[in-house]
Amino acid sequence: MAVTVFPKKVRGTAGAIAGRIGLGVASLLIATGACAQAAAPVPITLYQGADRTQRLLEGARKEGALNLYTSMAAADDRLLIDAFEKKYGIKVKVFRSAKNILLQRVINEARAGRNEADFVGNPSPEMEALVREKLLQPVISPVQQDLIPAALPKHKMWTGFRVYMFVEAYNTDKVSKDELPKTYQDLLDPKWKGRLGIESKQQEWFYTLVQAMGEKKGLQYFRDLVRNNQVSQHNGNSLLTNMVVSGEVQMGLGLYSYLTDQRKAKGAPIDYIALSPSIAYTDGLGIPAKAPHPYAATLFYDFMLTDGQKIVSEGKAFTTNKRDQETLAKFNPIYMDAPHILDTYDRWVKLYDDVLNGR
């Protein structure tokens, strides 16, 4: 039986009422409140009935639209949106931006009372930041049972959709296989001076790698690497990947494996290795607590974890579906701990900037 717990401000009043009208009536009032709570409708994001998909589709068609906020690359996003619109006939309106700008927009709109986002796609640290702002709602879907553990935080406020595996990409015309490093320490060799590049906004990767190395040892390693081998800085994973393809940077550190695989499949002179420890994190999906089109959002959520994962797999990305688990295990990845990153985020942003700039 449910037990009603009164807020402190009203407990005294409840006790006085019980004393005047008798415990039996007071108990009835409490039970009535409990029944009213039990009768509350289940949010569509938590609905688990056999007719779930049909109910979602009917509701989504009445809503008629989906407002998608995403940091995914435009080319990847377009394939997913086109497939969803074709399958369900629901029009998708997209706001696309860098992950940090996207995060701030969702927060700012919510604070201003403008709840426009139905669905947010952003990396796990940024999704966890929205959880702390209490801007997401839990989602339970039958397709979650097909996902790897790293995709499923206990609070269920977001779910990992695909895996970003960080690798060391190199230009195959500029770097021979026999000189490839076998460990991170090998990159301290003077032969790599002026040949290495790094993404300047990968604080989360930096944090996780340094922690895996041991903080003191890891920080010293990066300071030595930057100071001795003049590692160049570049803003954006796609940009740095392109620079490796052109040969302007002979090896890029902390690049997404799927970008390398995409370019390699098109004949570009690029490949990658994965030095140990290998770092990974998930790209998350979430539905805002006050999404104006919750049926369309939940329908898109299920789509992204089924048809959507098959589409991104064709684009050389790793998904969080268990069918990719064996391949991911070969990297023996360390997944970023999003809550811990957020706890000390400002410190690591500064540390990364200081290390890259020799401070």
N, C-alpha and C positions, 0 to 999 in steps of 0.2 A: 504493500500500500504506500502511495506517495505521502510524504510528510511535508507540510508547508512550513517554511521557516520565515518568520516575519522579520523585516528590517528592524534594526535597533530602535528607530524612531517610533515605530508603531507597536512594539512588543508590549509596552506598558498598557496601552489602550486595549489591546487584545485581551490581556489578563484581566483588566477591569470588567470588560464585557462578559467574559466567562464567569466571573464572580457574580454578576447581576442576573444573567439569564440562564445560568446553569451550564454545566460542562457538556450536556447532551446537545444543546443547540449550537454551542460553540464548535463542537466536533462536526456537526452537520455543515456549518459554514466552511470549515476547513476542507471537509471532503468534497463539498460542492466546488470549491476553488480548484482542488486537485483534478476533479473530473473535467472542469472547463479547460484546464491546461492540457489534459490528455486528449481532449477533442480538437485541439488546435490543428489546422491543416498542415500536412507535411510539405515543406518547401519543395518545389519541383527539382531542385538540385540534389535532393536526398531521396526522391521517389524511386522505389525499387520494384514496382509492380510489373507483371508480365507484359502489360501494354505500354511500358515506358516509352519506347520509340514512337509509337503511334500517338501517344498523348503529347510528347514533345513536338512532333511534327504538326499536329493540329494547332497547338498553342503558338508555335513559331509562325505559322502561316497567318494567324490572326494578328500577331505582332507585326509581321511584314518586313522586318529589317533586323540587322545585326551590326552594332558598332564595335569594330575590332581595333584594339590598340596593340601594336606589335613593333618589336625591334628586329624582326627577322628580315633578312635580305629580300629586296623587292622581287627578284626573280623567283626565289623559293616560295614566297608568300603568294604570288600570283597564281602559281600552279594549284595551291591548296584552295584558294578562294574560288577559282574557276570551277574546280571539281565539286566544291560544296554547293555553289549556286546552281550548277547543272543538275546535281542530284536532287536537291530539295526545293529549288525555286525561291530561295530566300536571298534577298539582296544584301550584300555586305558592303558597308562603308568603312574605309580603312584610314586610321591615323598611324603613320609609320615614322619612327624617329630612333635616335640612338638610345640605348638602354637607360642611361641616367636622365635624359630629357623626358623620356616616356614616363619613368617613375615619378618625376616631379610634376608632370602634367596631371597624372591621375590623382596625386595628393592635393594639388592646388584646386582642381575642379571639385573634389569632394569637400574641401574646406569652404569653398564658395557656394556649396549647395547645388552645384551643377553636376549631377550624376549622369554623365553621358556614356561612359564606357560600359559595354556589355561583357567584354571579354578582353583579358590582358595576356599577352605572350611576351615574356621577358626572362632572362636568366635567373637562376634560383636565388642568388643574393638579393636581387631587386624585388623578386616576388616575396621573399621573407621580410623585406622592409615594409611591404604593403600589409603583411600580416601584423606587424608590430603597430602599424597605424590603424588596425582594425577595419581595413577597407575591403577585405575579401570574405567570402562565405564558404563554408565547407561544401564539397561536392563528393558524392558517393556514386560511383558508376560501376556496372558489372564488368566493364572492360579493364578496370584497374587490376583485376586478378591476373592479367596477362603481362604485367609490368615487373621489372626488376625492383628489388627493395629500395635502391637509391632514388627511385622515382616517387616514393610514397612517404612524405613526412607524416608523422602521426596526427597532426592537427587537420590534415586533409584540406587545407585552405588553398593549396596549389598542388599540381601534379607534374612531374617531369615528363616531357614529351620526347625529347631527343638528347643525345649525349654529345657534348663538346669535348673531344679528346685533344689535349694539347701535345703537339709534337714539334720536332726540329726539322723544318723543311729546308731542302738545299737544291741549288741549281746543278743539274747533272752534267752540264757542260763545263762548269767551273770547279766542281768538287768531285774528285775521283772516289770510288768506293773504298779503295784501300787506305784513304786518309780520313774516313769518317770516324768521329769520336765514338768510343764505346761507353764512356762515362762523362758526366758533367765536368769532372776534373780535367779530362783531355782537352776541353775547350780553353783551358788556361795556357796551352802551348802557344808560344809566340807565332807559330805559323798561321794562327787564326786572326792575327792583328789586322784590323780594318776590313775583315770579311764578314763580320757578324752584325745582325740587326735584331732589334727587339721592339715589341709593341709598347708604347709609352703609357697605356691606360690599362694594363693587365695587373692591377694591384692584387686581385683575388688569386690569380695564378701564382704571383710572387709570394704572397702570404703563405699559401698552402705548401709550395715547394720549400720555402725557407723553414717552415715548421717541420716538414718531413726530414730535412737535412739536420735539423737542430738549429734553433734560432741564431745562436752566436756563430756557429760554423757557417750557416747558410748566408747570413749577412756578410760575413767576411769573404765568402766565395764570390758573391756578386760584386762586392767592392773591388776585389782583385781583378775580376773579369773585365769590368768596365774600365778600370784604371789602366790595366796593362794591354788590353786588346782593342780599345777604342770602339766599343759597341755603339752603333748608330741607333737613333730613336725614330720611330715612325708611328703616327697616330692612325690606327685602324688595321684590323687583321687582313682585310681584303687588300688594302694598299700594300702592306708588307709582303703578302703573298705575290702580288704583281711584281714587286721589286725583286723578289727571288727569281721569278720567271724571267725577268729582263736581265738578270745577272748583276744589277746594281748592288744588291745584297746577295752574297753567296750562300749564306745560311741564316734563316730566320728562327729565332727562339720563341717558343710559346705560341705557335700558330695552330689554327684549327685543322685537324686532319682532313675533314671533308672538302675544304677549299683546295687543298693540295690534290686530293683525289679527283676533284672536278677538273682542275686544270691539266692534270696528267692524262686523264681520259680524252682530252681534246688535243693531245700531242705536245703539250708544253714541256720544256726540259726541267721538270721538277719532280722530286720524290721526297720522302721523309723517313726519318728514324724516330724512335721513341725512347729517349734516355730514361733511366730509372733513377728516382721515382717518377712515374708518369701521373700527371694530374688531369682530372676530368671534372666537369660539372654538368648539370642538366639545365636544359631550356624549359622553363616552367609555363604552365597554363593555369589561369585562374579566372573566377567570375566575381566581379565586385559585389559587395553586400547589397547595394542599391541599384543593380543593373536594371535599366528600363525594359529590357527584352530578355527576361530570364529563360523563357522556353527556347528561344533561338540560341541563346548562349550555351545552354546545356546540350542542345542538339549538336552544336558545333564542337563542343567539348568531346562528346562521344565520337564524332567524325574524326577529330584530330588524332585520337588514340586508336583508330582503326584504319580507315582509308588514308587518312593524313600521314600516318607513319609509313605506310607502303609507298606513298608518293615521295617522301623525303629520303627513303632508302634508295630509291631510284636515282636520287641526286647525290649519292655517295655518303650520306650522313648516317651515323649510328643512331638507332632509336632506343627507347627504354623498354621496348618489347622483349620478352624473354627469348625470342628467336635470335636476338643479337647478343645474348648473354655470353655465349661461347667465344665469339669474336672479341668482345670487350675484355674477357678474362685474360686474353693473351697479353694485354697491356698491363695487367695487374694494377689497375688504376686506383689512385687515392682520390676520392670524391671530396670536393670542397665542402666544408662545414659552414653553411650559410649563416646560422645564428652566431657562431664564434667570429666569423668575419665581420659581421655587423657590430659586435661588441667593441671591437678595436679598429673600426674602419678608418677613422681619421688618422690614427697613428700610422697605419700601413700605407695610406696614400702618401703621407709625408715621407716615410722611410723609403718608399719606392722612388719617389721624386729625388730625394737626397742621394740615394745610391746611384741612380742613372746620371745624375749631374755632378758626381764626384764630391759630394759634401759629407 
